Amino acid sequence: MKTNRIFLLIAFLIAWQFTSGKVAEDPKTPLLERVITVNFEQETVASALKRIGELAGFTFSYNSNILDANRLISYEASNKTVREVLDYLFKGSIQYKERRKHIILTKADNTPKDTRKVSGYIIDEATGERLKNVSIYDPVSLSSAVTDAYGFFQLEIPKPSNEEISLAVKKLNYADTVVMVKGDGKGLLNVPIKIDKEKFNALADSVGRKIKRFWLMTKSATVQAINMINIDDTLHRHFQFSVVPFIGTNHKLSGNIINDYSLNLFGGYSKGTEKLEIGGYFNAVGGNVHGVQIAGLANGVAGETNGVQVAGLVNGNLGKTTGVQIAGMLNFNVDTTNTVALAGLLNFGLRDSKGARVSGLGNATMGKQEGPSVAGLFNFSTRNASITQVAGLLNFTAGSMNDGAQVAGLVNFAAHDVEGAQVSGILNLAGGTVTGTQVGLVNYATKVKGLQFGLVNITDSVKGVPIGFLTFASRGGYHKIELSADEIFYTNVAFRTGVRKFYNIFTAGAKPETFNDSETIWTFGYGLGTAPRLSNTLYLNVDLTANQVVKGSWTDAINMINKLYIGVDYQFARKMSITAGVTLNAYVTDVTYQNYPDIFTGYKPHFFSESTGSDDINTKWWWGAKIGLRFL
C-alpha cells in the first residue's frame, strides 16, 4: 500500500512538470538557449518574465524604466529558446546579457551606426535540429560568424541599416544557402538548410572529408578552420592587409580568399596570391601562389608555386614549384620542382627536381635530379641525376648519372651508369657502366668505356684506358705473372695488371749467387707498359721500369737500375707466352756513398755513356737484353 502511494506521488510530480510547461535542462546549457513551452493569455510583461525565469531556471534583472512592465501580451511558444521568446516580446528594443543565474535586460542602443547586427539560428530542415559549426558570411564586407553549439550566430556588418543584406550560409555536406535580410528586418533569423545528397555521396569515402569531419568534432576547431572546411567558394580581393593571420582586412575569411596583393605586418594566411605577397615574419597560403612571395622568416604554400620565393629562413611548398627560390636556410618541396633554388644550408625535395640548386650545406632530392646541383658538403638523389653535381664532400645518386659530371672533394657515388665524368679527391664509385672519365685516388666501375685516372683503378671489364699506380680489371683485363732473366739479375718476377693499352708492372729480383752470403743482393721496383697487338698470337711490348737495388735489408742511398724494354710477346698456349727483347739501362748511384754492393760480378756490360752531375749523382748507360716466360 505504501509503495503504491510513493508511485502515485512520483507520477503526479512528473505530470505537474509537463503541465506546467517546464522542460528539464542540462545545467550547462546557456540561459538564453534553454528551451521552454509556455502560453501567455493577456498577461503582463512582468508576469511573463517571471514565468519564463521559473521555467528555465533563472531570474531576470532589469530597470523598470526601460520597459512597460504592465503591457499585456498573448503569445504561445512551443519548444522555443528563451532568446526566441524574448525576441518576440521586445521586438529588438531590449538586449540581453547572461551573468551566472541571471539575464540582465538593458535598453537596445538605437543610435544609427554604420554597422548592423544580424543574429539567428541555423536549423536542419528535415529534423529541426539546431546546427553547430555553420558558416555565415557577407561576401561583400567579409564579415562572418560560425554558429555555436546551439545553432546560434551573431555578426556585425558594416552597412547602413536600410540596405538589404545577402548572407551566404555554408556547411559541410549541406546545400549552399543564401539568405536575404531586409533593411528594416528585425528579430532573429531562423534559417533552414538541407542535406545535399550529391555532395555527401561524392565525399563519402574521401580522405579529405574524413579529416574535415574529425577536425570539426575536436574541441580545438577554430572559427577560421570551420570556415575553410565549410566554404568551398573562392573569394577574390585586389589587396589585403593583416597584422597576423585572420586579423586584417579579410577578417576570419582569409583562408577562403585569393589576393592580388597581400601585405602582412607580422604574418598572414590566405587561399592564394596572384601577384605579390610581403610578410614581416611569414606568409602562409593554403592554395596556389603566382608571382612574388617575400618573407622575413618563412614562406609556406600548400598548393602550387609559380614565381619567386624569398625568405630569410625557409621556403616550404607542398605542391609543384616553378621559378626561383631563395632562402637563408632551407628550401623544402614535397612535389616536383622546376626552379633555381638557392639556400644557405639545404635544398630538399621529396620528388623530381629540375633546374639549378645551390646551397651552403647540401642538396637532397628523393626523386630524379635534372639540373646542376652545387653544395658546400653534399648532393643526394635517390634516382637518376643529370647535368652536374658539385659538392665539397659527397655526391650520391641512387640511380644513374646522365649527361653530366660529379665533382666532389671526397666521394662520388652513382648506383648505376655514369655518362660523363666523376672527379673526386678520394673515391669514385659507379655501380654500372662509366662512359666518360673517372678521376680520383680510387676509381671503381662495373664497366668502363673511357678513361680512369687514379692511384687505384678497379673495374669488372674495361673498354678504354685506365691510368694509375694500380689497375685491376677482373674481366677483359691484362694480368700476367712473368719469370725473367737479364744480364745483371738472373732471377726476376713481375706482375702486370691493367689493360694491354696501359698496364702497371710490379717487379722484384735477386742475384742467386748471393743467397748464401750474409747479405743477399736483391731488387724491387715499379713500372708502366703497353702491349699493342701485332697478330693473333704476337704482341709488341714497351715497358719502362725503375728498380732499387738493395744489399741485405736496405741500402741508404739511391741505387737504381732504370730500364726501357722493347720486345715481343709470343703466346704459344692459351695462358702461356714467351717474351724476349732488348733493354736500354741506366744505373744511377750517389758517388758520395761508399757501401754499394758490386752488382756486376757475373757480367760487366759495356757502358757507352757515363756522367756525374753537380748533385753527385752518377749515371751509367748500357744496352742489355731480357728473356722471360709469362702465365695467365
C-alpha positions in Angstrom: 0.0 0.0 0.0 2.8 2.4 1.0 4.6 1.5 -2.3 1.6 2.4 -4.4 1.4 5.8 -2.7 5.0 6.6 -3.5 4.5 5.6 -7.1 1.4 7.8 -7.4 3.4 10.7 -5.9 6.2 10.3 -8.4 3.7 10.1 -11.3 1.9 13.3 -10.1 5.2 15.2 -9.9 6.1 14.2 -13.5 2.7 15.1 -14.8 2.9 18.5 -13.0 6.3 19.2 -14.6 4.9 18.7 -18.1 1.6 20.5 -17.5 3.4 23.5 -16.0 5.4 23.8 -19.3 8.9 23.4 -17.7 11.4 21.1 -19.5 14.4 19.6 -17.7 17.6 21.3 -19.0 21.3 20.5 -18.7 22.6 23.0 -16.2 25.5 23.7 -18.5 23.1 25.0 -21.2 23.3 28.8 -21.6 20.3 30.6 -20.2 19.3 32.1 -23.5 19.5 28.7 -25.2 17.2 26.8 -22.8 14.1 25.5 -24.5 10.7 26.2 -22.9 7.0 25.7 -23.8 4.7 28.4 -22.5 1.3 30.1 -23.2 0.5 33.7 -22.2 -3.1 34.9 -22.3 -3.3 38.6 -21.6 -0.5 38.5 -19.1 1.6 41.5 -18.2 5.2 41.6 -19.3 6.4 41.4 -15.7 4.4 38.3 -15.1 5.6 36.7 -18.4 9.2 37.4 -17.4 8.7 35.8 -14.0 7.2 32.6 -15.6 9.9 32.4 -18.2 12.5 32.5 -15.5 10.8 29.9 -13.4 10.5 27.6 -16.4 14.1 28.0 -17.5 15.7 28.1 -14.0 17.0 31.7 -13.7 15.8 35.2 -12.8 15.7 38.5 -14.7 17.4 41.6 -13.7 16.2 45.0 -15.2 15.4 48.6 -14.5 11.6 49.1 -14.7 12.1 52.4 -16.5 13.4 50.6 -19.7 10.2 48.6 -20.4 6.4 48.7 -19.8 6.0 46.0 -17.2 2.2 46.3 -17.3 1.9 45.8 -21.0 -0.5 42.9 -21.7 0.7 40.2 -24.0 -0.7 37.0 -25.6 1.8 34.5 -27.0 2.1 30.7 -27.3 5.7 29.3 -27.6 6.2 25.6 -28.1 9.8 24.3 -27.7 11.3 27.8 -28.2 14.6 29.0 -26.8 14.4 31.8 -24.2 16.2 34.0 -26.7 13.4 33.5 -29.3 10.7 34.2 -26.7 12.3 37.4 -25.6 12.9 38.5 -29.1 9.2 38.1 -29.8 8.2 40.0 -26.7 10.5 43.0 -27.2 11.0 43.1 -31.0 14.6 44.2 -30.7 14.0 47.1 -28.3 15.7 45.2 -25.4 19.1 43.5 -25.4 20.0 40.6 -23.2 23.2 39.6 -21.3 23.8 36.4 -19.2 25.5 36.6 -15.9 25.6 33.5 -13.7 21.9 32.6 -13.0 20.6 35.9 -14.2 19.7 37.5 -17.5 20.2 41.3 -17.5 17.9 43.3 -19.6 19.1 46.7 -21.0 17.6 49.1 -23.5 18.9 48.5 -27.0 21.1 51.2 -28.5 19.0 52.6 -31.4 21.6 55.2 -32.4 22.1 55.0 -36.1 25.5 53.4 -36.9 27.4 52.2 -40.0 27.2 48.7 -38.7 24.3 46.4 -38.3 23.8 43.4 -36.1 22.2 40.2 -37.6 21.6 37.2 -35.5 19.6 34.0 -35.6 19.6 30.2 -35.7 20.5 27.7 -38.4 18.3 24.7 -38.5 18.3 21.3 -40.2 15.3 21.4 -42.4 14.5 17.7 -42.1 15.0 17.2 -38.3 14.6 20.7 -36.9 17.9 20.3 -35.1 19.9 23.5 -34.5 23.2 23.0 -36.2 26.6 24.0 -34.9 29.7 24.9 -36.9 27.8 26.5 -39.7 29.5 29.4 -41.5 27.5 32.6 -42.2 29.2 35.4 -44.1 28.6 38.6 -46.1 30.6 38.2 -49.4 30.9 42.0 -49.8 32.2 43.1 -46.3 33.7 39.7 -45.5 32.0 39.8 -42.0 31.5 36.3 -40.9 30.3 34.1 -38.0 30.0 30.5 -37.0 27.1 29.0 -35.1 27.7 27.9 -31.6 26.8 24.5 -30.1 23.1 25.7 -30.1 23.0 26.8 -33.7 23.0 30.5 -32.8 25.1 33.1 -34.6 25.5 36.9 -34.5 27.6 39.1 -36.7 28.1 42.8 -37.3 28.0 44.0 -40.9 29.4 47.4 -41.8 26.4 48.6 -43.8 23.7 51.2 -43.2 20.6 49.7 -41.6 18.4 50.4 -44.5 20.3 48.3 -47.0 19.3 44.8 -47.9 22.0 42.2 -47.0 22.7 39.0 -48.7 24.2 36.4 -46.4 25.8 33.1 -47.5 25.2 30.0 -45.3 27.6 27.1 -45.8 28.2 23.8 -44.0 30.0 20.6 -45.0 27.6 18.2 -46.7 24.7 20.7 -46.7 23.4 22.6 -49.7 24.7 26.2 -50.1 22.0 28.7 -49.0 21.6 32.4 -49.5 19.6 34.5 -47.0 18.3 38.0 -47.9 17.9 40.2 -44.9 15.8 43.3 -45.5 17.0 46.6 -44.3 14.0 47.1 -41.9 14.1 43.5 -40.8 14.3 42.9 -37.0 14.4 39.9 -34.8 16.1 36.6 -35.0 16.5 34.7 -38.3 15.6 31.1 -38.4 17.3 29.7 -41.5 16.6 26.1 -42.5 19.2 24.2 -44.6 19.1 20.8 -46.0 21.5 17.9 -46.7 23.0 17.9 -50.2 22.9 14.2 -51.1 25.0 14.5 -54.2 27.8 16.4 -52.3 27.5 13.9 -49.4 27.8 10.9 -51.6 30.6 12.4 -53.6 32.7 12.9 -50.5 31.5 9.9 -48.6 34.7 7.9 -49.0 37.2 10.7 -49.4 40.1 11.1 -47.0 39.7 14.8 -47.1 36.1 14.6 -45.8 37.1 12.3 -43.0 39.8 14.6 -41.9 37.4 17.6 -42.0 34.7 15.8 -40.0 37.3 14.7 -37.5 38.5 18.3 -37.2 35.0 19.6 -36.7 34.4 17.1 -33.9 37.5 18.2 -32.0 37.3 21.0 -29.4 40.2 22.7 -31.0 38.4 23.5 -34.2 38.6 27.3 -34.6 36.2 29.6 -36.4 38.7 30.1 -39.2 39.2 26.4 -39.6 35.5 25.8 -39.7 35.0 28.5 -42.4 37.7 26.8 -44.6 36.0 23.5 -44.2 32.5 24.7 -44.9 33.2 27.2 -47.6 34.2 25.8 -51.0 33.8 29.2 -52.7 36.9 31.1 -53.6 36.7 34.8 -52.9 38.9 37.4 -54.6 40.4 40.7 -53.3 42.7 43.1 -55.0 44.6 44.0 -51.8 44.6 42.8 -48.2 46.5 43.9 -45.1 46.8 41.7 -42.0 48.7 42.0 -38.7 48.6 38.3 -38.0 46.6 35.6 -39.7 42.8 36.3 -39.6 43.3 39.8 -38.1 43.2 42.1 -41.0 41.0 43.4 -43.8 39.9 39.9 -44.8 38.9 39.0 -41.3 38.1 35.4 -40.5 37.6 34.5 -44.1 41.3 35.0 -45.0 41.6 31.2 -45.7 39.0 31.5 -48.4 40.3 34.5 -50.3 42.8 34.8 -53.1 44.6 38.2 -53.1 46.3 40.0 -55.9 48.5 41.9 -53.5 49.0 41.0 -49.8 50.9 42.8 -47.1 51.3 41.1 -43.7 52.8 43.1 -40.9 53.9 40.0 -38.9 52.3 37.2 -40.8 49.3 36.3 -42.9 47.2 33.4 -44.2 45.2 33.3 -47.4 43.9 30.9 -50.0 46.2 32.2 -52.7 48.3 35.0 -54.1 48.2 36.2 -57.7 50.9 38.9 -57.9 52.8 39.9 -54.8 52.9 39.0 -51.1 55.2 40.5 -48.4 55.3 39.4 -44.8 57.3 40.8 -42.0 57.9 37.3 -40.5 55.9 34.8 -42.5 53.4 34.2 -45.3 51.2 31.1 -45.3 49.0 30.2 -48.3 46.5 27.3 -48.4 46.3 27.3 -52.2 48.5 28.5 -55.0 50.9 31.3 -55.4 51.6 33.1 -58.7 54.0 36.0 -58.6 56.4 37.0 -55.9 56.4 36.0 -52.2 58.8 37.7 -49.8 59.1 37.0 -46.0 61.4 37.9 -43.2 61.4 34.3 -42.0 59.3 31.8 -43.9 57.0 31.2 -46.8 54.7 28.2 -46.8 52.5 27.2 -49.7 50.1 24.2 -49.7 49.4 24.4 -53.4 51.5 25.1 -56.4 54.0 27.9 -56.6 54.9 29.7 -59.9 57.2 32.6 -59.5 59.7 33.8 -56.9 60.0 33.0 -53.3 62.4 34.8 -51.0 62.7 34.0 -47.3 65.1 34.8 -44.5 65.0 31.2 -43.3 62.6 28.8 -45.1 60.6 28.3 -48.2 58.2 25.3 -48.0 55.9 24.1 -50.7 53.6 21.1 -50.8 52.6 21.4 -54.5 54.6 21.8 -57.7 57.1 24.6 -57.7 58.3 26.6 -60.7 60.5 29.6 -60.8 63.1 30.9 -58.2 63.5 30.0 -54.5 66.0 31.9 -52.3 66.2 31.0 -48.6 68.7 31.8 -45.9 68.4 28.3 -44.5 66.1 25.8 -46.3 64.1 25.3 -49.5 61.7 22.4 -48.9 59.4 21.0 -51.6 57.1 18.0 -51.4 56.1 17.8 -55.1 58.2 18.2 -58.3 60.2 21.4 -58.8 61.5 23.3 -61.8 63.4 26.0 -60.1 66.6 27.8 -59.5 66.9 27.1 -55.8 69.4 29.0 -53.6 69.7 28.1 -49.9 72.2 29.0 -47.1 72.0 25.4 -45.8 69.8 22.9 -47.7 67.6 22.4 -50.7 65.4 19.4 -50.1 62.7 17.8 -52.4 60.6 14.7 -52.0 60.1 14.3 -55.7 61.8 15.1 -59.0 63.8 18.3 -59.3 64.6 20.3 -62.5 66.7 23.4 -62.6 69.8 24.6 -60.7 70.3 24.2 -57.0 72.9 25.9 -54.9 73.3 25.5 -51.1 75.9 26.0 -48.4 75.4 22.6 -46.9 73.6 20.2 -49.2 71.1 19.4 -51.9 68.8 16.4 -51.4 66.2 15.0 -53.9 64.1 11.9 -53.3 63.3 11.7 -57.0 65.2 12.5 -60.2 67.5 15.4 -60.3 67.7 17.2 -63.7 69.9 20.2 -63.5 73.2 21.4 -62.0 73.5 21.0 -58.2 76.2 22.7 -56.2 76.6 22.3 -52.4 79.2 23.0 -49.8 79.1 19.5 -48.5 76.8 17.0 -50.3 74.4 16.3 -53.2 72.0 13.4 -52.7 69.5 11.9 -55.2 67.5 8.7 -54.8 67.0 8.4 -58.6 68.8 9.5 -61.7 70.7 12.7 -61.9 71.6 14.8 -64.9 73.9 17.7 -65.8 76.3 18.4 -62.9 76.7 17.7 -59.2 79.4 19.7 -57.4 80.0 19.2 -53.6 82.7 19.9 -51.1 82.4 16.3 -49.7 79.9 13.9 -51.3 77.8 13.4 -54.4 75.3 10.5 -54.1 72.9 9.2 -56.8 70.9 6.1 -56.2 70.2 5.9 -59.9 72.2 6.8 -63.0 74.3 10.0 -63.7 73.2 11.1 -67.2 75.0 13.6 -69.4 76.8 15.4 -66.7 79.5 15.3 -64.1 80.0 14.6 -60.4 82.7 16.7 -58.8 83.4 16.2 -55.0 86.1 16.9 -52.5 85.9 13.3 -51.2 83.4 10.8 -52.8 81.2 10.5 -55.8 78.7 7.6 -55.9 76.3 6.5 -58.6 74.4 3.3 -58.1 74.0 2.7 -61.9 75.5 4.1 -65.1 77.6 7.3 -65.4 77.6 9.2 -68.7 80.1 12.0 -68.2 82.7 12.4 -65.6 83.3 11.6 -61.9 86.1 13.7 -60.3 86.8 13.4 -56.6 89.6 13.9 -54.1 89.4 10.3 -52.9 86.9 7.9 -54.3 84.6 7.5 -57.3 82.1 4.6 -57.4 79.8 3.6 -60.2 77.6 0.6 -59.9 77.1 0.4 -63.7 79.0 1.5 -66.8 81.1 4.6 -66.9 81.0 6.2 -70.3 83.4 9.0 -69.8 86.1 9.7 -67.2 86.8 8.9 -63.6 89.5 10.9 -61.8 90.3 10.2 -58.2 92.6 8.4 -55.8 90.5 5.3 -56.1 88.1 4.6 -59.0 85.6 1.8 -59.3 83.1 1.0 -62.0 81.4 -2.2 -63.1 82.4 -1.4 -66.7 84.5 1.4 -68.1 84.1 2.9 -71.6 86.6 5.7 -71.4 89.3 6.8 -69.0 90.1 6.0 -65.4 92.8 8.1 -63.9 93.8 7.5 -60.3 96.1 5.9 -57.8 93.9 2.7 -57.9 91.5 1.8 -60.7 89.2 -1.2 -60.3 86.6 -2.5 -62.8 85.0 -5.7 -63.9 85.6 -5.0 -67.5 87.0 -2.1 -69.5 86.9 -0.8 -73.0 89.1 2.2 -72.5 92.3 3.2 -70.8 92.8 3.1 -67.0 95.8 5.1 -65.9 97.1 4.7 -62.4 99.5 3.2 -59.9 97.4 0.0 -59.7 94.7 -1.0 -62.2 92.7 -4.2 -61.9 90.1 -5.4 -64.4 88.6 -8.7 -63.5 87.2 -9.4 -66.9 88.9 -8.5 -70.2 91.9 -7.0 -68.4 95.6 -7.7 -68.8 97.0 -9.9 -65.9 100.4 -11.6 -66.3 102.9 -13.2 -64.0 106.4 -13.1 -65.5 109.6 -15.0 -64.7 112.6 -13.5 -66.4 116.3 -13.1 -66.5 118.6 -10.3 -67.8 122.4 -9.7 -67.9 122.6 -8.5 -64.3 119.8 -10.3 -62.4 119.1 -13.8 -63.5 116.1 -14.4 -61.3 113.2 -11.8 -61.6 109.5 -12.0 -61.1 106.9 -9.4 -62.2 103.1 -8.9 -62.0 101.5 -7.0 -64.8 97.9 -5.7 -64.3 95.6 -3.4 -66.3 94.8 -3.5 -69.9 97.1 -4.1 -72.9 97.0 -0.4 -73.8 98.3 0.6 -70.4 99.3 -1.7 -67.6 101.2 -1.5 -64.3 104.3 -3.6 -63.5 105.3 -4.6 -60.0 108.8 -6.3 -60.1 111.3 -8.0 -57.8 114.6 -9.8 -58.5 117.7 -11.2 -56.9 121.2 -12.5 -57.6 121.2 -16.2 -56.9 124.9 -16.4 -56.2 124.4 -14.1 -53.1 121.7 -16.3 -51.5 124.4 -18.0 -49.3 126.1 -14.7 -48.4 125.4 -12.8 -45.2 123.7 -10.1 -47.3 121.7 -11.0 -50.4 121.6 -8.5 -53.3 118.0 -8.1 -54.5 115.8 -5.5 -56.2 112.2 -4.3 -56.2 110.5 -1.8 -58.4 107.6 -0.5 -60.4 106.9 0.3 -64.0 104.4 1.0 -66.8 103.9 -0.6 -70.1 101.8 -1.1 -73.2 101.3 -4.2 -75.4 99.7 -3.5 -78.8 98.7 -6.5 -80.9 100.8 -7.4 -83.9 98.9 -10.6 -84.8 96.6 -13.1 -83.1 99.5 -14.6 -81.1 102.1 -11.9 -81.2 102.3 -8.6 -79.3 104.8 -5.8 -79.0 106.0 -4.9 -75.5 107.2 -1.4 -74.5 108.0 -1.3 -70.8 109.6 1.4 -68.6 110.6 0.2 -65.1 112.6 1.5 -62.1 114.2 -0.9 -59.6 116.0 -0.1 -56.4 119.0 -2.4 -55.7 119.3 -3.5 -52.1 122.1 -5.2 -50.2 120.7 -7.1 -47.1 117.8 -5.4 -45.5 118.3 -1.9 -47.1 120.7 0.4 -48.8 120.6 4.0 -47.5 121.3 5.7 -50.9 119.9 5.9 -54.4 120.9 2.6 -56.2 118.6 2.3 -59.1 118.5 0.4 -62.4 116.1 2.1 -64.8 115.2 0.0 -67.8 113.4 0.6 -71.1 112.4 -2.7 -72.6 111.3 -3.2 -76.2 110.4 -6.8 -77.1 107.8 -9.2 -78.4 105.4 -11.5 -76.5 104.5 -14.7 -78.3 101.5 -16.6 -76.9 102.1 -20.2 -77.7 99.4 -21.5 -75.4 96.1 -20.2 -74.0 97.6 -18.8 -70.8 101.3 -19.0 -71.6 103.7 -16.9 -73.6 107.3 -16.2 -74.0 108.9 -12.8 -74.3 112.3 -11.5 -75.4 113.7 -8.2 -76.3 116.4 -5.5 -75.8 116.8 -3.1 -72.9 118.3 0.3 -72.5 119.6 0.5 -69.0 120.6 3.5 -66.7 122.3 2.7 -63.4 122.0 5.6 -61.0 124.1 5.9 -57.9 125.5 8.6 -55.5 129.2 8.9 -55.7 129.5 10.1 -52.1 128.1 6.8 -50.8 130.8 4.2 -50.2 128.9 1.0 -49.3 127.4 0.0 -52.6 127.4 -3.8 -53.5 129.1 -4.9 -56.6 126.2 -5.9 -59.0 128.5 -6.7 -62.0 130.1 -9.8 -60.5 128.9 -12.2 -63.2 128.9 -9.9 -66.2 130.1 -6.4 -66.7 128.4 -4.6 -69.5 129.9 -2.0 -71.8 129.0 1.4 -70.7 128.5 3.5 -73.8 128.0 6.6 -71.6 128.8 7.7 -68.0 128.3 11.0 -66.3 128.3 12.6 -62.9 126.2 15.7 -62.2 126.7 18.6 -59.9 124.5 16.9 -57.4 127.0 13.9 -57.2 124.6 11.6 -59.0 126.4 9.2 -61.4 124.6 7.6 -64.3 126.0 4.7 -66.4 124.3 3.6 -69.7 124.4 0.3 -71.5 122.5 -2.0 -73.7 121.1 -5.3 -72.5 118.5 -8.0 -73.0 115.8 -9.8 -71.3 114.0 -13.1 -71.8 111.0 -14.4 -69.9 108.1 -16.7 -69.5 104.6 -15.4 -68.8 101.5 -17.1 -67.3 97.8 -16.2 -67.1 
